[in-house]
């Protein structure tokens, strides 16, 4: 599923995440599943290894996880 991770666009429905990957190959495998409610916003910057979630009520937090870059053959490269 494509998920807007620009930090501005809200999620339109309930979503469960266990990992994220952007088009540049950066990924984050979360330490535990993350549930996003409608209205939550996600800011994902693989280059800086930062992930921030802003809830619809304005609360912001950064989930923990393992970061890396996938090479073109699908294996993690650190």
Secondary structure, DSSP 8 states (H G I E B T S, - for coil): -----EEEEE--S-EEEEEEE-TTSEEEEEEEEEEE-TT-EEEEETTTTEEEEE-TTS-EE---EEEEEE-TTS-EE-
